[in-house]
Amino acid sequence: MADDYTCAAVQQALASDPAIAEIGIAVTCEGNVLLLRGAVESDARRQEIGRRAGEMVPDHQVRNEITVIVVEPPVTAEEVR
């Protein structure tokens, strides 16, 4: 039960912290391992989220499985009919 509260608290903190504001990061706990999953736009952002999560629960090992997606503008304009 404590793991459920820990995971929920970390997920809420990542969503509500103005410096992070990521609502698409899933946080699960498996024993003393905190697992982060989701997608962000840069490796620096991925690392920062992992670092912040580790600071919130220093007694847990953080496994950061967040992926980095590359978002590029469209090459051509889309025609809408």
Secondary structure, DSSP 8 states (H G I E B T S, - for coil): -HHHHHHHHHHHHHHH-TTT--SS-EEEEETTEEEEEEEES-HHHHHHHHHHHHHH-TTSEEEEEEEE------SS-----
